[in-house]
Amino acid sequence: MVQDLLFTAPFTFLSVMAIIAMVLDALIVNSSRITFIFSAITLLFSGILGISTFGLHGIGFNGMVTGGGFAAYFDILFSIGGLLTILTSRQYLQRENIEHDEFYSLVLFAVAGMMLIAHSNHLLILFIGIEVMSVSFYILSGYMRNNAKSVESSLKYFLLGAFATGFLVYGIALIYGSTGSMDYNQIALNINNNALNFPALLPVGVALIVIGLSFKAAAFPFHQWAPDVYQGAPTIVTAFMSTAGKAAAFAAFIPIVTVLMPSAPVKLQMIFAVMSAATMLIGNISALAQTNIKRMLAFSSVAHAGYIMMGLVSGSQYGYSGIVFYLTAYMFMQIGSFIIVAILERNGEKYLELSDYAGLSKRHPVLAAFMTIFMFSLAGIPPFAGFFGKYFLFTAAIDAGFLWLTLVGVLSSIISVYFYIGLIVKMYFTEPEGQREDNEVGMSGLSLIITIAGVIVLGILPSGILSIASNLFNSTH
Amino acid sequence: MPQNIPLEYYLALSAIMFVIGAAGVVTRRNAIIIFMCIEMMLNAVNLTLVSFSSYLGDASGQMFVFFVMAVAAAEAAVGLAIVLSLFRSSQTVYVDEVNLMKW
């Protein structure tokens, strides 16, 4: 029992604290400042708990959850994502006049759900984790409830998300019926021993579960919700959903694919390859045509799901550690660029067009320089984190014999350079239109410094994180 | 499960229910009816789970059903609140009239 709790310390701690945060909202009048500090400290501690449980390996609670290693790494990653979000959010929420206290506890619940996904060793835990995360996201994306766009994004996300949940659960049910178990290890054992009840149902179940998870990762052809939801949701929520949410989807994908790959070895790999190629191309080509920066970053986030999927195609330890590295890098660069968007945005959704970024370097040289670094990193230009992330994934795909996929990846990266660099050109080489006041940087500056440090450190010294990431897949996973 | 009804009948019924639900989600335009269709899909899955659970003599399928029901209830609470705030902001519950953002 003690051992079980130790394995799961980051998310049990976080879940309890999220409930306490919710109670604090109810008990204390004007509690937003207290819950803000409380949530930030909670996430800091759950990250520390993640670090301290990192060395453990094993399964707990009757084999339902895993602890340490892979799960602990993602615990740390999600805590960082949540912390960056919360640090930026208070100022943003006050400016948009939507600082209701529940925001912080909802972020905590979403992080708890993501951690549950990373810890899952049983389809039930996976399902609960995905739902806890998604339901929190449905509420958060509609958080500006007087803003028609935010409500629209929430409705679209909710209806399509619940639809995808239906597919996911049906997939789980068919896999359960076919293999007779919901435990990952038992499923893998039964598939390898060919001890299946209904062999015909297994591929259907696998297909449905892949559909459900691809929806959460916003991969083609289940990406259509992403641009609308990411554009309409409050900017800071978009930052959180598009990074931590995507990382959670891939944290679910890796163990599932490891377990289910033997059931359909060649076919599943090929399906992922086609999805990955289509996601990269569609995301980057659609991003070219956008004039709204949030929508552009949303399409770029779709494209990044395609890059990350190349790691699943490879199905190797190297590919998986490439995914983990890329998710870490992506977390920093994407949250960082959204923080800058949130700083420059004015209430009433003003200053979100690309043309509003004209001449930013003259008004805000530091913000413009940071944005430039994030854009270089997203485009995959060395020496920033995004370059090595792409490099590891591309080489993993080549090793797996998917040279054509790597060529598509390189091609779509070249397409993406056009709109990433386009923003930089706009910031540095065009004149600003008219006068305007800008918001204070304030507390967001702290999260900006963390993200920029992450992008640069991962870019200059990628081997440290990569060796940690590849060790995750050595032993149990 | 009654002995004289084979498992396949249950599976076929729930597959048909699932497809009807999915078709409803795709074709209907009223957000609340779409949501009812999603609930129907989830209930079709519940039937599958219960019949597999009974067939395999394993309780975890039935246990899963409770969680699906709880999650569906949570989704219903959030979903209806979203539809309500949609109605407040734009006086409609028809999803084809909700199109501020387009490509």
Interface residues (C-beta under 8 A of the other chain):
Chain A: L123 L124 F127 I128 E131 V135 Y138 I139 G142 R145 N146 N147 A148 K149 V151 E152 S153 S154 L155 K156 F158 L159 A162 F163 T165 G166 V169 Y170 I172 A173 L174 Y176 G177 G180 S181 M182 N197 P227 D228 Q231 G232 S286 A289 R295
Chain B: L11 F18 G21 A22 V25 A31 I34 F35 I38 M41 L42 A44 V45 T48 L49 F52 Y55 L56 D58 S60 G61 M63 F64 F67 V68 V71 A74 E75 V78 G79 I82 V83 S85 L86 R88 S89 S90 V95 V98 N99 L100 M101 W103
